[in-house]
Amino acid sequence: MTAMTYSRYLHLETLLDLQHPLTPPEQQDLHDSERLFIVIHQASETLLGQALTDLRHIEADRCARQCLARRVDRATQLIDAMEGQLRVLRRTLDPDDFAVFRERLGTASGLQSAQFHELFAVVERLTPHADRHVPVAFRRLETLRTAVRRWRCTHLDLVEHMIGGSSGTGRTSGTDYLERRLNGPAGGDTVRTATSAAPRASS
């Protein structure tokens, strides 16, 4: 039997071969900037997959109080980590570089992420039904909801920084569309106000 190694356990050979920028390798700076864009989004989807694992467990009513608290807290921390990744992108990806390789994305858009749609829906379903007679559970779910709102606001700020008033690759109006969605599921007018002091953070 082959001994387990760090690389085999994490499938690192496969994992580190999943970044395939559309920019030709000879345009190295631009190629590497696009690779960063891919890495951030792949990492976000991976973290989001874990958050959804916890939230699905809760929604399936498989959690006692302690389990619920632990899993909601973990999901909240994962969403916060995803927001941090958007800030990395905001601080390290040049908008001019993004404008160049963005043309190669066609209609590819974060709007096509099934996991993000599920996240917004699950949070909306869980929060209104939280037992207000169990303050700890209710507070934790409200904290999760706030984390999702904060992520969405940071994402909007990133899009504004990267594309300004341009249309989105998903055939939307871009920032105007995202702004309207803040008033929809897991959004709300309070988002921009609550995070307006944060650094501005693409779609």
N, C-alpha and C positions, 0 to 999 in steps of 0.2 A: 504494500500500500504506500502510495506517494505521500510524503509528509506535507502537512498543510503549511503554507507560507503566507505571509502578509499579502503578497502580490496575488496569489491564487485565491485567497479568501475574498479579496475585494475585486477580483477580476480586472486588475489594473491594466493589463494589456489591452483588453477590450475597451475599458472606460476611457483610457487616454488616447484611443484611436477614433473617438466619436466626434472630433471637432474637424469639420471640413469646410473652411471658408471658401466662398465663391471667388474671392479675389485671387488672382494668380500669385504663386509663391514669389515670383521675381519682384513683385511690388511688396517687399517685405514689411515695411512699416504699416502699410494699409492692411496687408494680409494678417498681421499679428493683432491689429486693432479689431478686425472683424472676428478673429479667434476669441478675443476677450468677450465680445458681444455674445458669441455662441456659448462660451463657458458660463457666463453669468446666467443666461437663460436656462441652460441645462441644469445648473446647480439649483436654480429656483424651482424647476419642475421636480427635481429629486426631493428637495426639502418639503415642497408642497405635497408630494406623494405621502410622506410620513405624517404630515399634519392631517391629511385626509384619512389616513389609516386610523388615527386616534379619534377623529370626529365621527367617522362611520361607526366605530365601536360604541361611542356614546349614543348616537342616534338609533342604533339597533337595540338600545336599552339593555346593554350587557354590563353596565357600570353601576357599582354601588357608589356612595358618596365620595369615599377616598379615591377610588379609581377615577371618577369623573374629575375631581380636582386635579389629580396628577396629569391626566390626559389633556384637559383643557389648558393647563399651564404649559405643558410641553408644546401643544399646537400654537399657543400664543408666542412662545419663544422662537419657534420656527418661522412664524410670520415676521417677527421682528428681525430675524436674521436675513430673511428675504428682502426686507426694506433696506437693511444695511448694504446688501449687494447692489441695489439700485443706486445708493449713494456712491459706491465704488465706481460704478459706470459713469455717474454724473461727473465725478472728479477726475477721471482718467481717460475717458473717451472723447476725443476732439470732435465737435459737431461737424466740422468740415470733412473729416475722415468718414464719419457716419453717413454724411450726405452722398459720398462717392459709392460706398458699397451698398447703401440702401437701395439704390437703383436696381441692383441685382436680385433683390428679394421678391420682386414681382408683387403678388397679392398676399404673400406670407405675412401673418400678423399674429400678435399675442391674443387677439380676439378669437383665434381658432383653438386656444388652449382649453380642452375639455375640463382639465383639473381646476383652472381658475373659475370657470362657470360653476362647477360643483361646489367649490369653496364658498362662493358668494351665496349660493342657494342653501347650503347646509347651515351656514351661520344664521341666515334669515329664519330657517325653520327652527333651529335650536333656541335662539335667544328669546323670542316671544313666549315660548312655552317653558322657560326656566321657572322652577318653583320659587316664587317670591317669598315663600315661607321658609326657604332654606337660603338665607342671605349669602352664605359663602359661595354656593353654586351659582347663584344669580350674578354676584359680583364678578366671579371668574369669567362667566360667559360674556358679560358686558365688557370686560377687559379684552377678551378675544375679539369682540366686535369692533372695539376701538382700534386694535392693532390692524385689523383688516382695512378699516377706514384710513388709517395712517398710511398703510402701504399704497392704497389707491391714490391718495393725495400726492405722495412722493413720486409715484409713477407719472401722474399728470405733470408734476413739476419737471420731471426728467424729459418728458415728451416736449413740453414747452421749450426747454433749453435746447433740445436737439433739432426740432423741426419748426419751431415757431408756429406760424399760422398755416403751414402746409397741410395738405390732406394726408390721412393715414394710409398705410399700405393695404389695410383691410377695406379700402374703398369707403372710408368714413370721412367725416369732416375734420378728423384729427383731434386737436385739443378741445374744440367745441363739443365734439361727441363725448369725450371723456368727462368733460365738465358736467354735461347733462347726466351722465351715468352716476355721478357722485350723489345725485338726488334719488337714485334708484336703490336696488337691493344692496345692503351693507354699506350704503353711502350716506348722504345726508349733508345738509348745508353746513353743519358744524365742523365738517372735516377741514375745509380750508382755513377756518378761523382757528381751530385747535392746533394746526400745524403750521400756521403762516410764518412762524419764527424759525422754522427748520430750514436748512439749506435746500434750495430748489433741486429737484432731481429730474424708455422710448418705446414706442409702440411698434 
